[in-house]
Amino acid sequence: MLLPSINAQHYFGGIHTAVQLYRALAEHFPATRIILMDSAPDDAALQRFSDHIKVCCESDSDATRQIVSFNDRYGRTIPVGADDCWLTTAWWTTYSAQRLAAWQQQQFGAAGQLINLIQDFEPGFYPWSSQSALALGTYRPDQDIAVFNTRLLADYFALQGLIYQHRFVFEPTLNDELRHALEQVRAQPQPRQRRMVVYARPSTPRNAFELLCEALRIWGWSDPTSARWEVVAAGELTTDLDLGPLKIRALGKLDLPAYAQLLATSAIGVSLMVSPHPSYPPLEMAAFGMGVITNQFANKDLGKFSPNIRSVEQFTPEAIAAAITHEAGRWEKREMLFDSLLDMDHPFLGEGGFGEIVRKMAMS
Ligand code: TRH
């Protein structure tokens, strides 16, 4: 598997999902390695992979579970065998693996199979540019196996004319640590505060941080009850923000128990995502019984999944502010549904796992 990083600061939903698929596939391979393309693993990350050993990129090791740093790769090479198969996620890891597979073709007469775990429509992360063109170029529906994170995303690809001959689709599920925390919360519910949690990631444009701030500012100026709310930002923000009518308290990236505790005790969550993928936070917030504000995009409308989710159609600061006002009003009148999605038979709360997909892959 080629991955950007396994370090905690990069370990959000996408990388966690890739690691889960890797672990399910690893059971079917005599040896596996994780090749890290962007950041060398730190000690804490290596401890989370205690069944793997760290191997220098140039050594031809026999270890059955390896972690290889390949971030510092100028002028260096990596051993590749005829039987190596590739699992990628994030377009630049796919780009690299496709070139490694072409090298196998030249050397050994056959390229290794490539499984592309597609977790978003990545050309959309850039303006029309070299990057967007390269990202688009990594979609090879005639050659690679696609594993789509959500039916929504698979349908979006089909709408773009990208129809993979070999494709598998899964619905993501609540992370095990969060599931455990949710069970505890349901057994012993805690009082909720008049607190709003916003998913704030200024470094990932798809999470629309500027729109979020502008919507909060409009809400702050237009709704007198906003002054009673505490607004906290989870994700990446490390210093508090003064938006004028209201302040955002920065929480940075929380560990999962602290994140679960925050969701269990807060009333409203705002989590935007300019992409056909739902992203995990709106589903997690809804699972923990919060009133959630997110946005529609192309074929995505999470409002269909839960009465706890308000999915704005018009992606404007005014529309988002109006949705926040509405949810805040429901909280004041205690009209909100604080049942988790658990009662709604949503796949996000199902058992999940990649066993079924891996079995089907082995059969095809
Ligand atoms: O990996 P992500 O940044 O998102 C990716 C991309 O958005 C990609 O486009 C998407 O398709 C893919 O995931 C599935 O993660 P995301 O979805 O934003 O989820 C964040 C996760 O991080 C969530 O599971 C909870 C966790 N988290 C923390 O551990 N601490 C925190 O403080 C917060 C806010 C979240």
Residues whose N, C-alpha, C, O or C-beta is under 5 A from the ligand:
A	BS01	TRH	Y11 F12 G13 G14 I15 Q119 D120 A234 G235 G252 K253 L254 D255 L256 Y259 H277 S279 Y280 P281
